[in-house]
Amino acid sequence: MAGTALASGDPAGADQMRAAAGGEQQAQAAQSAGPRARAATPVETPSFAMKGVHKQTTELYLYVTDRKGGFQPADHLAVSFDAFADSINVDNDKDGWSDGTWYLHKNGKLDYSWFDSSFEYHSKQVGKGWNIYTTVLSPGNLGGAKEADLIGLDKAGVLWGYLAHPDGTLTSRTRIGAGWGQYTQLAGQGSSQLAWAGCAGRAAVHLDAGGADQQGTADQRAGADHQPLQRRDH
């Protein structure tokens, strides 16, 4: 559910986050081909489960990819997602599967949860006030370290970037550029790619990793003031 709009609301309890995160991990392990093992080579485009929220019950449903272009049958997690605005999965160890999740609450709170190598659950609050953004997503690693970073689009159409640390905490924001409000949808495409779609249905890909800046043709560019995030090491 990348890029959903934020609204006001009440926060969810830690038990809801734990149930959602734990249910996703268990479903992926059960429906994938055997135990999760580290890929022989880094996977640049991970396979994340698709989430759906029932309109009447607000309960969460999970659709795990079959890695053949489709999804496994829905897994009903039986936990309410009503207090959340979005969840954003990341694959920091490059094995092709989610190993961490940012949870956006409707009241603007941002939490990060992950399971360690012993499958012990961890969660921490990493920010407040994220309801200033209409869209929040992670296109992958933008700053040069291995962790996937976050970007947010504000109501004025300005795109902001946050570099991530291993525990999900974030740096202060950096202004990427203006003019992004003209697009109807933004989505991460793996390999630090960001795709956007306009009202005319056209799409383009923008690559910005480790300070590199490769854009589409002139009519596909969002703004002339685009600034790449700087490479950094932890």
HUZI-V97451 format. One line per field, one symbol per residue. ss: DSSP state (~ for helix, > for strand, _ for the rest). phi: phi as a letter, one per 40 degrees, with the letter a starting at -180 (. if undefined). A space follows every 10 residues. Layout:
# HUZI-V97451
ss: ???
phi: ???
This chain:
# HUZI-V97451
ss: __________ ___~~~~~~~ ~~~~~~~~~~ ~_________ _________> >>>_____>> >>>_>_____ >___>>>>>> ___>>>>>>> _________> >>>>>____> >>>>>_____ >>>>>>>__~ ~~>>>>>>>> ________>> >>>>____>> >>_>_____> ___>>>>__~ ~~__>>>>__ __>>>>>___ __>>>>>___ ___>___~~~ __________ ____
phi: .cgcccacic cccccccccc cccccccccc cccgccbccc bdccbcbccc bbbccccgcc bbbcccfbgb bcdcbccfbc bccccabbcb bccgcgbcba acbccccgcb bbbabcccgc cbaacbabgc ccbcababch cbbhccccbb bbbcccgccb bbcbbdcgcb cccbccibgc ccccabacbg fgbbbbbbcc gcbabbbabg gcabbccdcb ccaccdbccc cabc
